[in-house]
Amino acid sequence: MSYNYKDLNYRREALDIYEKHLCCIDINECDDDEAEELQDDILYTGRLKALTNRLIEKWEGHLMSERLVGNRPGRIEPRAVKRGQKPILY
Protein backbone atom coordinates (compact mmCIF):
# COMPACT_ATOMS: atom_id res chain seq x y z
CA MET A 1 0.00 0.00 0.00
CA SER A 2 1.38 3.40 -0.89
CA TYR A 3 0.84 6.60 1.04
CA ASN A 4 1.11 10.16 -0.08
CA TYR A 5 3.07 12.84 1.75
CA LYS A 6 0.00 14.31 3.44
CA ASP A 7 -1.14 10.90 4.76
CA LEU A 8 2.30 10.22 6.21
CA ASN A 9 2.35 13.55 8.04
CA TYR A 10 -1.11 12.87 9.51
CA ARG A 11 0.07 9.45 10.65
CA ARG A 12 3.18 10.93 12.23
CA GLU A 13 1.10 13.46 14.17
CA ALA A 14 -1.32 10.76 15.33
CA LEU A 15 1.56 8.54 16.47
CA ASP A 16 3.11 11.46 18.37
CA ILE A 17 -0.16 12.13 20.19
CA TYR A 18 -0.69 8.44 20.97
CA GLU A 19 2.88 8.04 22.23
CA LYS A 20 2.51 11.07 24.52
CA HIS A 21 -0.72 9.61 25.86
CA LEU A 22 0.93 6.24 26.54
CA CYS A 23 3.87 7.88 28.30
CA CYS A 24 1.50 9.75 30.65
CA ILE A 25 0.12 6.50 32.06
CA ASP A 26 1.68 5.51 35.38
CA ILE A 27 3.02 1.96 35.04
CA ASN A 28 3.03 1.56 38.83
CA GLU A 29 -0.77 1.75 38.84
CA CYS A 30 -1.07 -1.10 36.32
CA ASP A 31 -0.93 -4.81 37.01
CA ASP A 32 1.91 -6.81 35.46
CA ASP A 33 0.05 -7.77 32.27
CA GLU A 34 -1.13 -4.21 31.66
CA ALA A 35 2.35 -2.81 32.31
CA GLU A 36 3.90 -5.26 29.86
CA GLU A 37 1.27 -4.45 27.24
CA LEU A 38 1.85 -0.72 27.78
CA GLN A 39 5.59 -1.11 27.30
CA ASP A 40 5.01 -3.17 24.14
CA ASP A 41 2.67 -0.48 22.79
CA ILE A 42 5.26 2.24 23.47
CA LEU A 43 7.97 0.24 21.67
CA TYR A 44 5.68 -0.57 18.73
CA THR A 45 4.62 3.08 18.43
CA GLY A 46 8.27 4.11 18.38
CA ARG A 47 8.97 1.67 15.56
CA LEU A 48 6.01 2.93 13.55
CA LYS A 49 7.17 6.51 14.07
CA ALA A 50 10.67 5.63 12.88
CA LEU A 51 9.27 3.95 9.76
CA THR A 52 6.94 6.88 9.08
CA ASN A 53 9.77 9.38 9.53
CA ARG A 54 11.94 7.39 7.13
CA LEU A 55 9.18 7.39 4.50
CA ILE A 56 8.66 11.14 4.96
CA GLU A 57 12.39 11.78 4.58
CA LYS A 58 12.33 9.70 1.40
CA TRP A 59 9.46 11.80 0.04
CA GLU A 60 11.21 15.04 1.00
CA GLY A 61 14.44 13.87 -0.64
CA HIS A 62 12.53 12.98 -3.80
CA LEU A 63 10.81 16.37 -3.84
CA MET A 64 14.11 18.20 -3.31
CA SER A 65 15.83 16.24 -6.09
CA GLU A 66 13.02 17.17 -8.48
CA ARG A 67 13.48 20.84 -7.62
CA LEU A 68 17.23 20.63 -8.16
CA VAL A 69 16.78 19.01 -11.58
CA GLY A 70 14.73 21.96 -12.76
CA ASN A 71 11.17 21.52 -11.56
CA ARG A 72 10.55 18.63 -13.90
CA PRO A 73 7.32 16.93 -12.95
CA GLY A 74 7.48 13.27 -12.11
CA ARG A 75 6.04 10.49 -14.20
CA ILE A 76 2.29 10.95 -14.59
CA GLU A 77 0.04 7.94 -14.25
CA PRO A 78 -2.33 8.22 -17.26
CA ARG A 79 -5.22 6.36 -15.62
CA ALA A 80 -5.44 8.99 -12.88
CA VAL A 81 -5.83 11.93 -15.25
CA LYS A 82 -9.56 12.34 -15.70
CA ARG A 83 -11.65 15.44 -15.97
CA GLY A 84 -11.59 17.26 -12.63
CA GLN A 85 -8.84 15.12 -11.06
CA LYS A 86 -5.25 15.97 -10.35
CA PRO A 87 -2.62 13.69 -11.91
CA ILE A 88 -0.67 11.36 -9.65
CA LEU A 89 3.04 12.09 -9.80
CA TYR A 90 5.65 9.45 -9.06
C-alpha positions in Angstrom: 0.0 0.0 0.0 1.4 3.4 -0.9 0.8 6.6 1.0 1.1 10.2 -0.1 3.1 12.8 1.8 0.0 14.3 3.4 -1.1 10.9 4.8 2.3 10.2 6.2 2.3 13.5 8.0 -1.1 12.9 9.5 0.1 9.5 10.7 3.2 10.9 12.2 1.1 13.5 14.2 -1.3 10.8 15.3 1.6 8.5 16.5 3.1 11.5 18.4 -0.2 12.1 20.2 -0.7 8.4 21.0 2.9 8.0 22.2 2.5 11.1 24.5 -0.7 9.6 25.9 0.9 6.2 26.5 3.9 7.9 28.3 1.5 9.7 30.7 0.1 6.5 32.1 1.7 5.5 35.4 3.0 2.0 35.0 3.0 1.6 38.8 -0.8 1.7 38.8 -1.1 -1.1 36.3 -0.9 -4.8 37.0 1.9 -6.8 35.5 0.0 -7.8 32.3 -1.1 -4.2 31.7 2.4 -2.8 32.3 3.9 -5.3 29.9 1.3 -4.4 27.2 1.8 -0.7 27.8 5.6 -1.1 27.3 5.0 -3.2 24.1 2.7 -0.5 22.8 5.3 2.2 23.5 8.0 0.2 21.7 5.7 -0.6 18.7 4.6 3.1 18.4 8.3 4.1 18.4 9.0 1.7 15.6 6.0 2.9 13.6 7.2 6.5 14.1 10.7 5.6 12.9 9.3 3.9 9.8 6.9 6.9 9.1 9.8 9.4 9.5 11.9 7.4 7.1 9.2 7.4 4.5 8.7 11.1 5.0 12.4 11.8 4.6 12.3 9.7 1.4 9.5 11.8 0.0 11.2 15.0 1.0 14.4 13.9 -0.6 12.5 13.0 -3.8 10.8 16.4 -3.8 14.1 18.2 -3.3 15.8 16.2 -6.1 13.0 17.2 -8.5 13.5 20.8 -7.6 17.2 20.6 -8.2 16.8 19.0 -11.6 14.7 22.0 -12.8 11.2 21.5 -11.6 10.5 18.6 -13.9 7.3 16.9 -13.0 7.5 13.3 -12.1 6.0 10.5 -14.2 2.3 11.0 -14.6 0.0 7.9 -14.3 -2.3 8.2 -17.3 -5.2 6.4 -15.6 -5.4 9.0 -12.9 -5.8 11.9 -15.2 -9.6 12.3 -15.7 -11.6 15.4 -16.0 -11.6 17.3 -12.6 -8.8 15.1 -11.1 -5.2 16.0 -10.4 -2.6 13.7 -11.9 -0.7 11.4 -9.6 3.0 12.1 -9.8 5.6 9.4 -9.1 
